[in-house]
Amino acid sequence: MVAWDKGPFRGRDALAAERDAGARRTLVALRASDRRPPREGDEVLRNGAVVGAVTSGNFSPGLGVGIAMALVADGAAIGESLEVESRGGVRTLKVVTLPFV
């Protein structure tokens, strides 16, 4: 958190430039169609091109499927399908709203 009204501080110019340029990545929620969750570091793909990476993933006992969070360039729309390269294979996961349940 940054208090922009407190005057000069070290790194202000760099942070202001990043704020003005906008976010380069967006945190999205992903839901698998099976029990196997994506894992941290798995690559997220859109049409075969790498657009991000999974930050965390686990099995959801309440939903009965794998769930994950990922940082994705250029955002992602709710309901969009993204591929995740995990354990030597590519699977399709759906972008969903939070909370997962």
N, C-alpha and C positions, 0 to 999 in steps of 0.2 A: 504494500500500500504506500502511496506517495501523497503527501500533502502539498499540492501544487501552489497553494497560497502562502507558504512559509518562507519564500525567498530562495536565494541561491543555495545549492548544495552540490556536492560532487556527483557527477553522472547525470545531472538534470538535462543537459542538452541531448545526450544519447537516449535517455528515456522519453523525452519529448518527441524526438524524431521517430522512435518506434511507435509511440501513441498516435502520432499524426499519420503514419503510414498504414496503420491498421494491423490487425492480427494476421500473422502468416499462417497460423494453424488454428483449427477449431477442435475442441474436445467433443467427441461424439460417443454415444452409447450404441453398442452392437449386440445383437441377439442371434445366436446360432439356432439351427433347426434340429440339432441333436445334442447329446449330453456333453460332448467334448468341447471344452472352452479354449479359446485362443489364449496364448501366453504372452507375457511381457516381452517386447522386442520383435514379435512376429510382424512381418511387413503387411501393410494394407495397400491393396491395389484397386485401381479403377481402370477398367478396360485394359488390363495387363501392365499398366504403368504404376510404379510405386508412388503413392501419395501420402503415406504416413506410416505410423507404427502403433502397435498396441501398447498401452501403458500399464494395463492390468486386466486380468481375466480370471474367471473362476466358474465353477458349476453352481447354478442356482437351484437349491432343493425345492424352493417354492414354485419355480417355473418349470423345473425339470429339464432345463436346457443350459448350455454354456452362454455366459454373458461376458462382455468386455467393454473397456473404455479405450479409445484411441485418439491420438492427435492426427488430424487430417488436414492437408493443405487444401485450400479453396473450399473448405466447408463440405457439408453433405446434407442432403435433404432427408427429412423424416420419410421412411419408407424406401429410400434408395438402397439398392443392393451393392455391397462392396465385397471384394474378395480378400481373403486373408491367407497368406502363405504360412502354413503351420505344419511342422514335422514332416517336411518333404512333399506336402500336397497343398493344393489350393481349394479352399472352400468358400462358399458364398454366405455372407451374413447380412442381416437387415439392420439399417440404422433406425433406432427407436427413440422414443422420448423417455426422459427420466421422471420419476423413479421407474425401475424395471418392473415393479409389481403394480 
